[in-house]
Amino acid sequence: MTILGRDAGRLHEVVAAGDAHAFTVADVTDRNGLGHAVAALPRSVDLLIANAGEALSKPFAKMANSDFAAMLGVNLMGVVNVAQAVLPGMTERGFGRIVAVASTAGLKGYPYVTAYCAAKHAVIGLVRSLALETARTGVTVNAVCPGFTDTELVATSLDRIVAKTGRSRDDALSELTKHNPQGRLVLPAEVADAVLWLCGAGAGSVTGQAIAVAGGEV
């Protein structure tokens, strides 16, 4: 497995820990740079997991055009750019799996994250449309939509809630987990299992889907 990201140091740590075989450095919002990075890989890409993401929390009235551009740039165009880089090779070989890690924010609304929700809704539309274009090529295109998950992104959100409201971290966590009927954060391994299944041979007829991993939230 090859991982791609902007921070060579952190990528190296992942490889050194044995969680990936190799890494390459690129920014998913840089279409040309990303294309060169993918083209330089020693092996073809049969499985693409597009999971770069960034969240921004503000009242809608304070959301600037630059905020919307930033959220769309990472969360939507990041998927577009990397999918366009690998799809020609997949269709030529007659096999491929594209899985976008979206969010329940692509299936419903949340307050104060309008730009993020708009971008994730766009990812779901992209997945559904691209799945139809590739339906007879041997390539499947799906999205996994986690609820609030125990990740660094959510940890940062908790820090912001605590800083802005003065609430305890436990109270801030309760504010997030109340969305999940199971009353907890989703585990990263649970999301990974859903992705792994979509990449397998048994999911060959599953395409154009947005699968929620969210404890029954949606």
trRosetta pair geometry for C-beta under 8 A, 3 or more apart (Angstrom, degrees):
i j d omega theta_ij theta_ji phi_ij phi_ji
1 20 5.0 -97 95 -137 98 74
1 21 5.4 130 48 9 52 94
1 22 7.9 -177 96 35 41 67
2 20 6.7 91 -126 179 19 113
2 21 6.5 -55 -69 67 58 91
2 22 4.7 -24 -109 76 87 93
2 23 6.4 157 -165 -97 71 28
2 24 6.3 23 173 -2 119 99
2 41 6.3 165 76 -135 174 121
2 43 7.8 169 -18 52 132 103
3 11 5.9 -169 95 -140 112 97
3 14 6.0 -17 38 98 159 147
3 15 7.5 -147 32 -60 114 89
3 20 4.5 -54 -13 -126 112 165
3 22 7.7 179 24 93 65 46
3 23 4.9 -25 68 -110 83 88
3 24 7.9 179 89 28 42 62
4 11 7.9 4 -134 -116 15 137
4 23 6.9 160 -84 -162 36 71
4 24 5.2 -17 -106 69 85 86
4 25 7.5 161 -154 -105 66 13
4 26 5.5 -19 -173 44 111 100
4 28 7.6 107 119 -67 116 90
4 34 7.9 80 167 -138 144 87
4 37 6.6 113 -136 135 123 138
4 38 8.0 -14 -91 -76 155 78
4 82 7.7 160 77 -118 149 130
5 10 6.9 -58 97 82 145 110
5 11 5.4 180 49 -70 109 112
5 23 7.3 -39 28 -163 88 116
5 25 7.0 -41 79 -125 50 57
5 26 7.7 110 63 55 5 55
5 52 7.4 159 -113 -95 80 106
6 25 6.7 67 -143 -162 25 84
6 26 7.4 -71 -85 97 57 23
6 27 5.1 42 -91 -89 106 80
7 10 4.2 36 107 22 121 110
7 11 6.3 159 91 -16 65 87
7 25 8.0 -155 55 -126 12 102
8 11 5.6 -58 -145 40 32 113
8 12 6.1 37 156 -24 67 105
8 23 7.5 148 -138 114 61 131
8 25 5.0 -29 -77 -82 92 133
9 12 5.8 -54 -151 32 27 111
9 13 6.7 30 151 -21 62 103
10 13 5.5 -48 -152 30 38 115
10 14 6.8 40 150 -21 65 100
11 14 5.7 -52 -155 31 36 112
11 15 6.6 30 151 -13 67 105
11 20 7.8 -57 -168 65 75 147
11 23 3.8 141 165 -174 121 161
11 25 6.8 -151 18 -81 157 79
12 15 5.8 -57 -150 40 34 109
12 16 6.0 35 153 -21 68 109
12 23 6.7 -117 -68 37 47 144
13 16 5.6 -55 -142 39 30 112
13 17 6.3 29 156 -19 64 108
14 17 5.9 -59 -151 36 28 109
14 19 4.9 -79 -174 68 80 113
14 20 5.1 32 130 16 107 115
14 23 7.0 104 66 -68 111 132
15 18 7.8 53 175 -65 33 19
15 19 7.4 -99 -83 57 24 68
15 20 5.1 -63 -89 76 67 91
15 21 7.0 0 -134 128 95 10
15 22 6.4 47 -116 -110 133 19
15 23 5.5 -114 -44 -18 127 108
20 23 6.3 74 111 -64 139 87
24 37 4.9 144 144 -174 127 107
24 38 8.0 158 92 -74 154 40
24 40 7.1 152 -136 81 142 106
24 41 6.5 -93 -34 -85 153 87
25 37 7.0 -135 77 -120 41 135
26 30 6.7 -134 -177 66 83 110
26 33 5.3 170 -144 131 94 95
26 34 4.7 122 160 -102 136 59
26 36 7.8 170 -105 67 127 80
26 37 3.8 -106 -54 -9 137 162
26 38 7.8 -50 4 -34 168 73
27 30 4.2 70 73 5 101 109
27 33 6.2 38 40 84 83 136
27 34 6.9 -97 75 -60 46 95
28 34 5.9 68 -124 -94 39 141
28 50 7.7 118 -139 -152 145 92
28 52 4.7 -173 10 32 151 162
28 74 6.8 84 77 -142 114 60
28 77 7.7 147 135 108 89 71
28 78 3.5 50 128 -142 130 92
28 79 7.9 34 173 -40 133 32
28 81 5.7 151 -179 67 69 127
28 82 5.7 -40 -136 -40 102 112
29 73 4.6 30 -125 165 126 101
29 74 6.0 -49 -61 -82 114 57
29 77 6.1 65 -124 96 70 115
29 78 6.0 -42 -64 -78 65 83
29 81 7.1 163 -117 -3 19 156
30 33 3.8 7 123 36 125 117
30 34 5.7 148 85 -23 71 88
30 81 7.8 112 73 -172 30 161
31 34 5.9 -60 -144 37 23 111
31 35 6.3 25 158 -21 62 108
31 77 7.8 -73 -66 168 100 108
31 81 4.7 -132 -106 -128 74 116
31 84 7.8 -1 -148 69 104 132
32 35 5.7 -55 -150 33 30 112
32 36 6.6 27 155 -16 64 104
33 36 5.8 -54 -150 36 33 110
33 37 6.4 33 152 -20 65 107
34 37 5.6 -55 -149 35 32 112
34 38 6.4 28 156 -16 67 106
34 81 5.1 73 67 147 156 120
34 82 6.1 -96 173 -83 137 70
34 85 5.8 -115 130 -56 97 151
35 38 6.0 -56 -147 37 30 107
35 39 6.2 29 156 -18 65 110
35 81 7.7 -104 -49 -179 82 91
35 84 7.9 -41 -90 103 103 95
35 85 5.0 -155 -106 -111 63 107
36 39 5.7 -57 -144 39 30 112
36 40 6.3 26 157 -20 64 110
37 40 5.9 -62 -150 36 27 108
37 41 7.4 49 149 -44 59 87
38 41 5.9 -30 -164 -8 40 115
38 45 6.7 -47 -158 -18 103 140
38 82 7.3 149 -67 -143 138 70
38 85 4.2 111 32 157 162 128
38 86 6.1 -118 -165 -67 142 80
39 85 7.6 -109 -40 -166 76 101
41 44 7.7 131 97 -93 116 17
41 45 6.7 62 74 -50 159 96
44 89 5.2 -161 -152 165 109 137
44 93 6.8 116 145 -41 157 151
45 48 5.8 54 158 -69 122 92
45 86 4.3 -66 82 -134 133 124
45 89 6.5 96 47 79 78 136
45 90 7.3 -53 94 -60 79 95
45 96 7.8 47 115 -131 75 106
46 90 6.8 127 -128 -109 47 89
46 93 7.3 -79 -101 90 93 150
46 95 6.0 1 -146 113 107 101
46 96 5.8 -141 -158 -111 53 60
46 97 6.9 41 145 21 70 84
47 96 7.5 180 -77 -159 35 59
47 97 4.9 -1 -118 62 72 107
47 99 7.9 -2 -172 9 82 104
47 199 5.0 35 -132 -142 125 124
48 82 6.4 165 -167 138 129 109
48 83 6.8 147 118 -99 157 62
48 86 5.2 160 -67 66 138 159
48 96 7.3 11 3 -177 102 103
48 97 7.0 -177 31 94 64 59
48 98 4.8 -5 65 -115 112 69
48 99 7.0 173 92 29 61 62
49 99 5.2 -13 -112 70 67 103
49 101 6.8 38 178 -29 87 105
49 195 5.9 42 -118 -169 122 137
49 199 7.9 -44 -66 -67 99 130
50 78 6.7 151 -174 124 107 89
50 79 4.5 99 146 -116 152 77
50 82 5.4 164 -106 71 108 134
50 83 6.7 -37 -56 -51 147 90
50 98 7.1 15 -9 -171 112 87
50 99 7.1 -177 24 91 74 48
50 100 4.7 -22 67 -111 112 68
50 101 6.7 -160 89 16 56 74
51 100 7.8 161 -74 -163 52 42
51 101 3.8 34 -112 24 85 135
52 74 5.9 -119 133 -174 105 89
52 75 7.8 -143 105 -92 77 41
52 78 4.6 -110 75 170 124 151
53 74 6.5 118 -138 137 26 112
53 75 5.6 51 -130 -102 73 86
53 78 7.9 -151 -74 63 45 153
53 101 6.9 -94 -35 98 129 104
53 103 7.6 120 -144 -47 150 118
53 153 6.7 -9 97 -92 107 158
54 70 7.2 -75 97 150 136 96
54 71 6.9 -136 87 -114 93 58
54 74 4.5 37 19 87 112 163
54 75 6.6 -122 43 -50 70 92
54 153 7.7 -153 -121 -123 36 118
55 71 7.8 43 -127 -119 33 103
55 113 6.3 -22 -165 -138 100 127
55 116 4.9 29 -133 -109 74 148
55 153 6.1 97 12 -177 116 114
55 157 6.7 -10 89 -75 138 115
56 67 5.7 -154 118 -160 156 101
56 70 6.8 72 -31 92 147 123
56 71 5.9 -109 23 -71 116 109
56 113 7.0 142 78 -132 51 77
56 115 6.0 -8 65 67 114 125
56 116 6.1 175 41 -49 68 106
57 112 5.0 30 -163 141 85 108
57 113 5.5 -40 -102 -78 69 86
57 116 7.9 -21 -72 -6 58 137
57 157 6.9 101 -26 -131 139 92
57 160 6.4 137 50 121 134 152
58 62 4.7 -114 169 87 116 108
58 63 5.3 150 87 -73 121 73
58 67 6.6 -63 33 -147 141 161
58 112 6.4 174 71 -167 17 79
59 62 4.9 75 65 15 85 104
59 63 7.4 -134 99 -26 43 83
59 112 6.0 -41 -81 -113 44 80
60 63 5.4 -41 -152 6 41 119
60 112 7.7 -119 -36 -106 67 36
60 114 4.8 54 -99 -10 97 150
63 67 4.7 -122 -160 77 75 142
63 68 6.4 77 160 -47 113 88
63 114 6.1 -95 -37 60 163 115
63 115 5.6 172 -152 -38 135 114
64 67 4.8 110 54 -4 70 98
64 68 7.6 -136 99 3 45 82
65 68 5.7 -54 -154 38 39 109
65 69 6.2 40 148 -21 69 107
66 69 5.4 -51 -143 38 35 115
66 70 6.2 39 155 -23 66 103
67 70 5.8 -52 -148 33 29 111
67 71 6.5 24 156 -13 63 107
67 115 5.3 -144 133 -40 93 166
68 71 5.9 -58 -146 40 31 107
68 72 6.1 24 158 -12 67 111
68 115 4.6 -140 -101 -124 59 114
68 118 7.1 -12 -140 69 97 144
69 72 6.0 -60 -142 44 27 106
69 73 5.8 36 156 -32 64 110
70 73 5.5 -52 -144 29 27 117
70 74 6.7 9 166 -3 62 104
70 115 7.6 43 65 149 81 145
71 74 6.7 -63 -148 43 26 95
71 75 5.6 -13 174 16 65 123
71 76 8.0 54 130 -1 65 97
71 115 3.9 139 20 141 156 105
71 116 5.2 -118 -147 -79 133 51
71 118 7.1 85 110 63 132 95
71 119 4.6 -143 143 -28 94 141
72 75 6.6 -70 -119 56 21 89
72 76 4.8 -27 -161 33 65 123
72 77 6.2 61 143 -13 73 100
72 115 7.4 -93 -32 -176 78 92
72 118 7.3 -42 -74 105 95 104
72 119 4.9 -157 -92 -101 51 105
72 122 7.1 26 -128 41 91 158
73 76 7.5 21 -25 52 7 81
73 77 5.2 -36 -144 42 38 125
73 78 7.1 68 141 -38 50 86
74 77 7.4 16 -21 54 10 83
74 78 5.0 13 -171 -29 40 131
74 119 7.8 31 70 -180 71 157
75 78 6.5 25 -56 27 7 115
75 79 7.5 -4 158 -11 39 106
75 116 6.8 122 -37 -143 166 63
75 119 3.8 80 84 141 128 134
75 120 6.0 -61 167 -64 134 66
75 122 7.9 105 112 60 98 107
75 123 6.5 -90 154 -45 85 125
76 79 6.2 -66 -165 34 30 105
76 80 6.4 24 148 -16 68 110
76 119 4.7 -128 -32 -157 101 85
76 122 4.6 -5 -108 96 131 129
76 123 5.7 -139 -106 -63 69 79
76 126 7.1 147 -153 -26 86 143
77 80 4.9 -49 -141 39 44 118
77 81 5.8 47 159 -25 73 103
78 81 6.1 -51 -142 34 25 109
78 82 6.6 11 164 -6 60 109
79 82 6.5 -65 -145 43 26 98
79 83 5.9 24 160 -18 65 115
79 100 4.9 24 -129 -119 135 123
79 123 5.6 94 15 -126 161 101
79 126 6.4 126 108 97 130 155
80 83 6.0 -66 -146 39 22 108
80 84 6.2 17 161 -16 63 111
80 126 6.7 -108 -78 -140 85 150
81 84 6.1 -61 -150 37 25 107
81 85 6.5 26 153 -23 62 108
82 85 5.4 -51 -149 31 36 116
82 86 6.6 10 161 -2 68 108
83 86 6.5 -72 -146 46 28 91
83 87 5.6 37 164 -41 69 114
83 98 5.7 55 -120 -145 101 145
83 130 6.9 -30 168 -145 150 164
83 141 7.8 48 -139 -124 133 120
84 87 6.0 -42 -123 20 26 116
86 89 6.0 -66 -168 44 55 108
86 90 6.0 54 143 -25 83 110
86 96 7.2 153 137 -147 104 136
86 98 7.6 156 84 -91 122 105
87 90 5.4 -58 -145 37 37 114
87 91 6.2 30 163 -16 72 106
87 96 7.1 149 -125 120 53 170
87 98 7.4 -8 -86 -60 91 140
87 134 7.4 -108 -152 -90 113 136
87 139 7.0 62 -141 -150 81 168
88 91 6.2 -60 -147 39 28 104
88 92 6.3 29 156 -21 64 110
89 92 5.6 -55 -146 36 32 114
89 93 6.3 18 160 -8 66 110
89 96 7.8 118 95 -81 73 131
90 93 6.1 -68 -149 44 27 100
90 95 6.6 -105 -162 91 76 39
90 96 2.8 9 -153 -54 129 147
90 98 7.7 -74 -51 -44 175 100
90 137 7.4 74 122 135 90 121
90 138 7.6 -157 161 92 84 93
90 139 4.9 77 139 -93 126 123
91 94 7.3 38 -172 -77 33 36
91 96 7.1 -47 -48 4 49 134
91 134 6.8 -116 -88 -132 107 99
91 137 4.5 -42 -126 -170 87 136
91 138 7.5 145 -125 51 46 91
91 139 6.0 -53 -77 -21 71 133
93 96 7.3 107 66 -48 107 92
93 138 7.7 -113 101 90 66 140
94 137 6.8 -144 -129 171 50 60
94 138 4.1 73 172 14 60 158
95 138 4.6 -65 -79 147 45 123
95 139 7.1 126 179 -76 19 62
96 134 7.9 -68 67 -180 115 142
96 137 7.7 -13 31 117 107 108
96 138 6.7 93 16 111 69 83
96 139 3.9 -2 61 -114 102 95
96 140 7.4 -168 95 29 63 54
97 139 7.3 -163 -68 -153 27 63
97 140 5.6 -2 -119 58 67 94
97 198 6.5 142 -169 131 122 81
97 199 4.5 135 119 -124 164 66
97 203 8.0 69 -122 87 124 116
98 130 7.4 -48 79 120 148 137
98 139 6.7 31 -4 177 102 105
98 140 7.1 -162 35 96 70 51
98 141 4.6 -5 69 -112 112 75
98 142 7.4 152 90 26 64 56
99 142 5.5 -13 -113 72 74 87
99 143 7.1 140 -165 -106 60 27
99 144 6.1 24 180 -10 109 103
99 195 5.2 134 133 -141 160 87
99 198 5.2 113 -92 98 127 139
99 199 6.6 -72 -22 -61 133 89
100 123 5.3 -162 145 179 147 116
100 126 7.5 74 -30 85 166 115
100 127 5.7 -126 28 -75 129 118
100 141 7.8 26 -9 -175 100 83
100 142 7.4 -160 28 102 74 41
100 143 4.6 -29 70 -106 95 84
100 144 7.5 -175 87 25 47 65
101 143 7.5 146 -104 -159 12 71
101 144 5.5 -23 -115 65 62 98
101 146 7.1 1 -168 1 94 107
101 191 7.0 55 -133 173 115 127
101 195 7.2 -26 -79 -83 97 127
102 105 7.7 -143 155 63 84 75
102 106 4.2 -24 161 -4 128 152
102 120 5.1 117 -173 -159 92 92
102 123 4.7 178 -107 98 109 135
102 124 5.9 71 -136 -61 167 81
102 127 7.6 -86 -45 -22 134 141
102 143 4.3 17 -6 -174 123 124
102 144 6.8 165 28 73 75 40
102 145 4.9 -26 80 -95 100 78
102 210 6.6 -35 46 -142 147 103
103 106 5.3 120 61 -7 67 90
103 107 8.0 -146 106 9 54 85
103 116 7.8 -17 58 157 158 102
103 120 4.7 -57 45 -137 104 151
103 145 5.6 21 117 -153 9 74
103 146 6.3 -41 -121 60 57 66
103 147 7.9 96 -168 -104 71 23
104 107 5.3 -64 -158 44 52 108
104 108 6.0 -13 160 33 87 102
104 145 5.2 111 -69 156 46 104
104 146 6.9 -81 -21 105 86 30
104 147 4.8 24 -16 -95 139 64
104 179 7.8 156 94 149 156 132
104 212 6.0 60 -96 -134 89 105
104 214 5.0 79 -69 -94 131 152
104 217 5.7 -5 -132 94 156 134
104 218 5.5 167 -143 -10 104 130
105 108 7.1 -76 -117 66 29 64
105 109 7.7 49 -146 -129 66 26
105 110 5.7 -57 -108 7 96 116
105 113 6.6 -63 -132 111 140 129
105 116 5.8 -21 157 126 157 96
105 117 4.6 -118 -179 -104 99 69
105 120 4.4 85 98 52 93 156
105 121 7.7 -92 137 -40 67 74
106 117 7.5 -179 -76 -156 36 56
106 120 3.5 -115 -67 147 85 94
106 121 5.2 169 -145 -76 61 38
106 123 5.7 -70 -111 61 140 101
106 124 4.3 144 166 -33 119 117
106 143 6.9 -73 94 150 159 152
106 145 5.6 -122 52 -117 109 119
106 210 6.5 -132 109 -155 121 139
107 121 8.0 169 -50 -99 24 74
107 124 7.0 126 -70 -77 67 158
107 145 5.6 67 -17 177 122 162
107 210 6.3 167 -76 132 110 135
107 212 6.3 -51 8 -80 166 115
107 218 4.9 82 117 179 137 168
108 217 7.8 -121 20 138 148 102
108 218 5.7 -155 -25 -94 123 125
109 117 5.6 52 -128 -160 62 159
110 113 5.1 10 87 44 108 114
110 116 7.9 -29 59 82 114 114
110 117 6.0 -180 34 -70 79 124
113 116 4.1 -37 172 43 101 121
113 117 5.6 109 108 -26 86 93
114 117 5.8 -57 -144 39 29 109
114 118 6.2 32 157 -22 65 106
115 118 5.7 -51 -146 34 30 113
115 119 6.5 29 154 -18 63 106
116 119 5.9 -57 -151 36 29 110
116 120 6.3 21 155 -13 65 109
117 120 5.9 -59 -143 41 31 106
117 121 6.2 35 156 -20 66 105
118 121 5.9 -53 -148 36 28 112
118 122 6.5 31 151 -21 61 106
119 122 5.6 -55 -154 33 32 115
119 123 6.8 38 148 -24 64 99
120 123 5.4 -41 -150 25 40 116
120 124 7.0 42 151 -18 63 97
120 145 8.0 103 176 -127 120 98
121 124 5.8 -51 -157 32 37 112
121 125 6.7 36 147 -16 66 104
122 125 5.6 -53 -151 38 37 113
122 126 6.3 43 150 -23 67 103
123 126 5.5 -52 -149 34 33 116
123 127 6.4 36 153 -21 66 103
123 143 6.3 120 133 -111 103 140
124 127 5.7 -51 -148 33 32 112
124 128 6.4 29 156 -16 65 106
124 143 5.8 -96 -103 28 66 164
124 145 7.7 16 -84 -77 113 126
124 210 4.9 5 -131 -85 107 144
125 128 5.9 -57 -146 38 31 108
125 129 6.2 23 159 -13 66 110
126 129 6.1 -65 -148 41 26 105
126 130 5.9 17 162 -13 67 114
127 130 6.1 -60 -138 42 24 104
127 131 6.2 32 159 -28 61 108
127 141 5.3 -170 -154 141 70 100
127 142 6.3 60 -170 -148 127 16
127 143 4.5 -105 -53 -32 169 106
127 208 6.5 144 137 -135 82 42
127 209 7.8 -72 141 59 127 28
127 210 6.6 125 78 -73 145 88
128 131 5.9 -51 -149 28 26 116
128 132 7.2 24 153 -17 58 102
128 208 4.9 67 -130 -159 56 91
128 210 7.6 -42 -56 -33 99 104
129 132 6.0 -58 -162 31 35 109
129 133 6.7 30 147 -16 67 106
130 133 5.4 -53 -149 36 41 113
130 134 6.1 14 160 0 72 113
130 141 4.7 -84 101 128 105 175
131 134 6.3 -72 -141 50 26 93
131 135 6.4 58 154 -71 63 84
131 140 6.9 16 -129 -161 94 55
131 141 4.3 -139 -77 61 75 102
131 142 7.3 67 -87 -68 127 54
131 207 4.3 161 -154 153 113 96
131 208 3.2 -162 88 -67 160 82
131 209 7.9 110 -95 -7 164 52
132 135 5.7 -15 -147 -30 32 117
132 208 6.6 58 -44 -86 71 133
134 137 4.6 -68 -163 34 72 124
134 139 4.2 -57 169 77 131 110
134 140 7.5 -171 107 -89 118 18
134 141 6.0 98 49 -17 134 116
134 207 7.5 -133 85 -170 96 145
135 207 6.4 168 -110 91 74 149
135 208 8.0 -8 -85 -33 101 119
140 198 7.2 -146 110 178 130 88
140 203 6.9 -157 89 125 171 93
140 204 6.8 -160 -42 -148 135 38
140 206 6.4 56 -162 84 146 60
140 207 4.0 -129 -143 -90 85 102
141 207 5.7 58 40 -160 59 94
141 208 6.6 46 78 -67 86 50
142 198 5.1 -124 62 -153 145 139
142 203 8.0 -57 -14 159 155 130
142 206 6.4 14 -74 132 142 95
142 207 6.2 -118 -58 -131 89 41
142 208 7.0 -36 -94 19 67 14
142 209 4.9 -3 -133 57 104 81
142 210 7.5 -179 -171 -78 71 35
142 211 6.8 18 172 -3 119 106
143 209 7.1 -146 41 102 67 51
143 210 4.5 -4 69 -114 113 73
143 211 7.0 175 92 23 58 67
144 191 6.0 122 142 -161 137 84
144 194 4.9 130 -126 109 129 125
144 195 5.6 -75 -23 -71 154 80
144 198 7.1 -137 -56 -9 106 148
144 210 8.0 173 -90 -160 12 51
144 211 5.4 -28 -115 68 61 96
144 213 6.1 9 -178 -6 99 117
145 210 5.4 41 -28 172 127 90
145 211 6.4 173 20 81 84 39
145 212 4.7 -39 78 -99 108 59
145 213 6.8 159 76 18 50 69
145 214 6.9 -33 113 -34 86 121
145 218 7.5 -38 113 53 134 139
146 149 4.6 3 153 -47 140 127
146 186 5.2 -156 -163 81 103 156
146 190 8.0 120 -118 92 108 98
146 191 4.8 -26 -76 -96 127 125
146 212 7.9 134 -95 -161 18 54
146 213 4.8 -27 -101 71 66 101
146 214 6.4 144 -170 -73 37 81
147 179 6.3 -174 -165 109 122 114
147 180 5.4 134 123 -85 157 102
147 186 5.2 132 60 -25 84 125
147 212 7.3 48 -43 -174 87 95
147 213 7.0 -130 6 97 76 56
147 214 3.2 108 -34 -132 110 92
147 215 6.3 -63 25 22 150 94
147 217 5.0 111 -91 7 136 149
148 154 5.6 108 -169 -119 86 133
148 176 4.5 167 -163 172 170 110
148 177 6.8 -118 77 -80 136 50
148 179 6.3 106 -3 56 117 125
148 180 6.7 -110 44 -37 97 116
148 185 5.6 -84 117 -124 89 79
148 186 6.7 148 84 11 43 91
149 153 7.9 41 67 60 92 106
149 154 6.1 -173 71 -25 50 139
149 185 6.0 105 -148 177 21 95
149 186 4.3 -47 -101 72 78 99
149 187 7.3 -40 -153 74 87 1
149 188 6.1 97 170 -76 120 62
149 191 6.2 -1 -119 -33 149 137
150 154 6.5 -89 -117 60 23 140
150 185 4.3 107 -55 122 84 138
150 186 7.0 -151 -1 79 77 47
150 187 6.0 -9 29 -113 119 47
150 188 6.4 -97 70 -26 83 85
151 154 5.2 98 54 11 72 97
151 155 7.0 -125 104 -4 41 91
151 188 6.2 107 -77 -77 91 110
152 155 5.2 -53 -145 37 36 117
152 156 6.3 41 154 -23 67 101
153 156 5.9 -53 -155 32 29 111
153 157 6.7 31 146 -19 62 104
154 157 5.3 -49 -150 34 39 116
154 158 6.5 45 150 -22 67 99
154 176 6.8 109 -161 -168 111 163
154 185 6.7 134 132 -134 165 131
155 158 5.6 -49 -152 32 33 114
155 159 6.7 38 148 -21 63 101
156 159 5.5 -49 -152 32 36 115
156 160 6.6 36 150 -19 65 102
157 160 5.7 -53 -152 34 34 112
157 161 6.5 35 151 -20 66 103
157 176 7.3 101 110 -84 128 137
158 161 5.7 -52 -148 34 33 111
158 162 6.4 33 155 -17 66 106
158 169 6.0 54 167 -148 118 86
158 172 4.9 121 -149 121 77 130
158 173 6.2 14 -119 -72 127 73
158 176 7.3 -70 -81 -16 90 141
159 162 5.9 -57 -150 38 29 111
159 163 6.2 26 155 -17 65 111
160 163 5.7 -57 -144 39 30 110
160 164 6.0 18 162 -12 67 113
161 164 6.2 -63 -140 43 25 102
161 165 5.7 -16 175 16 65 120
161 167 6.5 -38 143 54 94 116
161 172 4.0 140 99 -138 131 120
161 175 6.6 -171 -162 57 156 145
162 165 6.9 -74 -127 52 16 85
162 166 7.4 57 -176 -109 52 9
162 167 6.1 -108 -113 70 55 69
162 168 7.3 -9 -120 -179 102 14
162 169 5.6 -13 -80 -82 136 68
162 172 5.3 -73 -58 -38 79 152
165 172 7.4 154 54 -88 129 101
167 171 4.2 -110 172 87 114 130
167 172 5.3 141 97 -55 117 83
167 175 7.8 74 106 -26 162 132
168 171 4.6 97 56 6 80 101
168 172 7.0 -144 96 -5 43 86
169 172 5.5 -52 -147 38 35 113
169 173 6.2 39 152 -22 66 104
170 173 5.6 -52 -147 35 31 112
170 174 6.5 35 151 -22 63 103
171 174 5.6 -51 -151 33 33 114
171 175 6.7 41 148 -26 63 99
172 175 5.6 -47 -157 24 36 117
172 176 7.1 27 149 -11 63 101
173 176 5.9 -58 -157 38 38 106
173 177 6.0 22 155 -9 73 112
173 185 7.7 -66 -161 -43 99 112
174 177 5.9 -60 -133 46 32 102
174 178 6.2 49 162 -42 65 99
175 178 6.3 -43 -153 10 23 116
176 179 6.6 -50 179 14 44 108
176 185 7.1 22 116 -86 120 91
177 180 5.5 -55 -162 37 60 109
177 183 5.6 53 153 -173 112 45
177 184 5.6 4 -144 -103 124 13
177 185 6.1 -77 -91 -50 100 62
178 183 7.6 13 -101 -120 38 66
179 214 8.0 -56 127 -178 100 110
179 217 5.5 29 150 -127 85 130
180 183 6.1 -149 93 -39 93 14
180 184 6.1 -86 99 52 143 44
180 185 7.4 173 -2 -91 158 23
180 186 7.2 -171 -107 -45 145 80
180 214 6.3 -138 -113 174 89 69
180 215 4.1 54 -168 60 98 143
180 216 7.6 98 -167 53 61 74
180 217 5.5 -59 -106 -62 51 111
181 215 5.4 -170 51 135 74 98
181 216 4.3 -43 38 79 133 117
181 217 6.4 -170 -8 -73 85 54
182 215 3.6 -110 7 -152 112 129
182 216 6.8 122 -31 24 87 103
183 215 7.9 -154 11 169 38 155
184 215 7.1 153 54 -83 79 154
186 190 5.6 -116 -176 67 89 131
186 191 6.4 81 141 -46 124 99
186 213 5.8 102 -152 128 145 93
186 214 6.4 -61 -62 -106 134 42
186 215 6.7 -142 -79 -26 89 100
187 190 4.6 98 65 -5 85 103
187 191 7.6 -157 96 -2 51 81
188 191 5.7 -56 -156 36 41 110
188 192 6.2 41 149 -21 72 107
189 192 5.3 -52 -144 38 36 115
189 193 6.3 44 155 -27 66 100
190 193 5.8 -45 -149 27 31 113
190 194 7.0 32 151 -16 59 101
190 213 5.6 161 130 -180 101 127
191 194 5.9 -56 -159 33 35 111
191 195 6.5 34 147 -17 67 106
191 213 5.2 166 -96 82 67 157
192 195 5.5 -55 -149 38 36 113
192 196 6.1 39 152 -24 68 105
193 196 5.5 -51 -145 34 32 114
193 197 6.5 34 155 -20 63 102
194 197 5.9 -52 -152 33 31 111
194 198 6.6 29 152 -16 63 106
194 211 5.9 -168 -174 109 129 133
194 213 5.2 -127 -20 -67 154 131
195 198 5.8 -59 -153 37 32 110
195 199 6.5 27 152 -18 66 109
196 199 5.8 -61 -152 36 32 110
196 200 6.7 40 151 -35 64 105
197 200 5.7 -52 -154 18 35 118
197 202 7.3 -56 -165 75 77 109
197 203 5.8 108 147 -48 71 135
198 203 5.0 -129 -133 130 36 166
198 206 6.5 -108 -127 97 77 128
198 211 7.5 -159 -67 15 126 144
199 203 7.3 50 29 50 17 132
200 203 5.4 90 65 9 75 99
201 204 6.0 -7 -174 -41 50 110
203 206 4.3 -53 -170 35 85 122
206 209 5.7 -40 179 4 91 138
212 217 6.9 -136 175 60 134 87
212 218 4.8 -162 -103 66 163 104
214 217 4.0 -74 141 27 120 111
214 218 6.0 38 69 20 147 86
